[in-house]
Amino acid sequence: MKLTILGCYSATPRTTTNPTAQVLEINGHMFLIDCGEGTQVELRRNKVKFSKINHIFISHLHGDHFFGLIGLVSTFRLYGRTSELHIYGPKGLKEVITLQLKLSNSWTDYPLRFHELNTKESTLIFEDDRVEVHTIPLSHRVYTNGFLFKEKEGDRKLLIEKVLEANINVAYYRKLKQGHDVENEDGVLIDHTKVTAPADPVKSYAFCSDTAYKPAIASIIQGVTALYHESTFIEEHQHLAPTTKHSTAKQAAMIAKKADVGALILGHYSTRYDSLEPFKEEAKEIFDKVLLADDGKVFEF
Amino acid sequence: MKLTILGCYSATPRTTTNPTAQVLEINGHMFLIDCGEGTQVELRRNKVKFSKINHIFISHLHGDHFFGLIGLVSTFRLYGRTSELHIYGPKGLKEVITLQLKLSNSWTDYPLRFHELNTKESTLIFEDDRVEVHTIPLSHRVYTNGFLFKEKEGDRKLLIEKVLEANINVAYYRKLKQGHDVENEDGVLIDHTKVTAPADPVKSYAFCSDTAYKPAIASIIQGVTALYHESTFIEEHQHLAPTTKHSTAKQAAMIAKKADVGALILGHYSTRYDSLEPFKEEAKEIFDKVLLADDGKVFEF
């Protein structure tokens, strides 16, 4: 599982910082999460093969999270994309994208599928045999979802020497990997746990931005491998968090602790700060495994 | 008159090139012309005091000319702008901008005035005591205007030694500057041309992008100080110009020659070219005073 941060600063894009966008590679998928202005350029700068993006998840309709979407949709068209593009986000997203395509007389040649969200409870919005994606209802000034990405458990792994030793016909290997006991060539029932190892542990990633402190999400994201949680402010400006419906680094850490996550990644920093270190220091007072997102940074889990 | 090129490449923004946007400073005004994705960052990079922009002119609704507008409008809001912002562009622009402000629940606190254009003849769309702006109807795949910016003639200049010598009361200086003859203290009529010099010559700028070769615009832009004319292609790809409704460098030069302009600035280059020199070379075969636009370049006239 690989996470590339294209942008992790709040409010306006600047020469030195980008608004929210990140790419999650998980179990063969490449998911784009949020798409602030300039995302298509950041995809290029970070050498992401963006033709592989088939699913885009938009948390909410503040500009720093979606103003780059129409540009990316248009660029896919100019580059002759033919495969379906799925876009998940709040109601209204379809109207705003299609209006711009209509005005520019530039309908996409590829199928553009909108999945407009209005659920206020955690909901399964994408699933295939490798991954599932659920919404994480957040608390912000407009309707906002985080997203939980979970690998599905893979097959158990054959311990090939033990399988051979047990004299099992190759036709049964698949059943073994699926966790079934099988008869060997001598008619003896073989316990699959003796000749296979457990599947790789599943990994999961939760993206939570933007949101006020909302402890209720902990149950949804319990035990995730990595949690990206917004931390717009440090303690010095904690008074701004409730009114703007953002979180402090400490609050992000409190969520991480409550949800017992593998690692907490902080981001969505206010652009008023010169250094990110105070975010880390303050979060670490609550929760130890803290990482700082930054534009262009890559995390592998 | 100062022109700052923020972006002058066609199609998609890249790490090395920007889509169309430029700032024209003329007679005390700061006009933004077109606003491709990333324009607000380019304004910062080029250190343009963008709070001084009160008028934005959008040529047409292809993404590479306006996808950055909503971001700039939003940033003005975040920065506490209070002064009116006037936006001139094709019908539809108001709907697309206001829809996005509505969806993000972020109405501007400053007055946002849309001037939607649908004229097919050159029309005066802005005028004050310093400058006037006219549309230049262009020929493109969607409804498109270029813009002609013209300084208004200023006052004549007092030749102060001659004025003193002629014994003219200071109360008449203003009339002299306005081109009236006045009586001196001795009751003698003084010819204003003897004691004043002509006003500075007026400057003018024509922005013509995007357009197919359209010789009819020459009469509108006759004798302008500087003409920015799109040149998407060089001769090698001239066959693409009519179908895409763009121009070649040579065609831009033919317009410049026909309109007898002071200087031709080429831009809106296709991103397929590694070098801009062929554009200049080919244009120079037709018209001598050719300049190459490039991102970050500043022209003063």
Chai-1 contact restraints between the chains, C-beta under 6 A:
chainA,res_idxA,chainB,res_idxB,connection_type,confidence,min_distance_angstrom,max_distance_angstrom,comment,restraint_id
A,A11,B,L78,contact,1.0,0.0,6.0,A-B,restraint_1
A,T12,B,T75,contact,1.0,0.0,6.0,A-B,restraint_2
A,T12,B,L78,contact,1.0,0.0,6.0,A-B,restraint_3
A,P13,B,V41,contact,1.0,0.0,6.0,A-B,restraint_4
A,T15,B,V41,contact,1.0,0.0,6.0,A-B,restraint_5
A,T15,B,R44,contact,1.0,0.0,6.0,A-B,restraint_6
A,T15,B,R45,contact,1.0,0.0,6.0,A-B,restraint_7
A,E37,B,G71,contact,1.0,0.0,6.0,A-B,restraint_8
A,G38,B,G38,contact,1.0,0.0,6.0,A-B,restraint_9
A,V41,B,P13,contact,1.0,0.0,6.0,A-B,restraint_10
A,V41,B,T15,contact,1.0,0.0,6.0,A-B,restraint_11
A,R44,B,T15,contact,1.0,0.0,6.0,A-B,restraint_12
A,R45,B,T15,contact,1.0,0.0,6.0,A-B,restraint_13
A,L61,B,L103,contact,1.0,0.0,6.0,A-B,restraint_14
A,L61,B,S104,contact,1.0,0.0,6.0,A-B,restraint_15
A,H62,B,S104,contact,1.0,0.0,6.0,A-B,restraint_16
A,G63,B,S74,contact,1.0,0.0,6.0,A-B,restraint_17
A,G63,B,S104,contact,1.0,0.0,6.0,A-B,restraint_18
A,F67,B,I70,contact,1.0,0.0,6.0,A-B,restraint_19
A,F67,B,G71,contact,1.0,0.0,6.0,A-B,restraint_20
A,I70,B,F67,contact,1.0,0.0,6.0,A-B,restraint_21
A,G71,B,E37,contact,1.0,0.0,6.0,A-B,restraint_22
A,G71,B,F67,contact,1.0,0.0,6.0,A-B,restraint_23
A,S74,B,G63,contact,1.0,0.0,6.0,A-B,restraint_24
A,T75,B,T12,contact,1.0,0.0,6.0,A-B,restraint_25
A,L78,B,A11,contact,1.0,0.0,6.0,A-B,restraint_26
A,L78,B,T12,contact,1.0,0.0,6.0,A-B,restraint_27
A,G92,B,L103,contact,1.0,0.0,6.0,A-B,restraint_28
A,V96,B,L99,contact,1.0,0.0,6.0,A-B,restraint_29
A,V96,B,Q100,contact,1.0,0.0,6.0,A-B,restraint_30
A,L99,B,V96,contact,1.0,0.0,6.0,A-B,restraint_31
A,Q100,B,V96,contact,1.0,0.0,6.0,A-B,restraint_32
A,L103,B,L61,contact,1.0,0.0,6.0,A-B,restraint_33
A,L103,B,G92,contact,1.0,0.0,6.0,A-B,restraint_34
A,S104,B,L61,contact,1.0,0.0,6.0,A-B,restraint_35
A,S104,B,H62,contact,1.0,0.0,6.0,A-B,restraint_36
A,S104,B,G63,contact,1.0,0.0,6.0,A-B,restraint_37
A,N105,B,V142,contact,1.0,0.0,6.0,A-B,restraint_38
A,V142,B,N105,contact,1.0,0.0,6.0,A-B,restraint_39
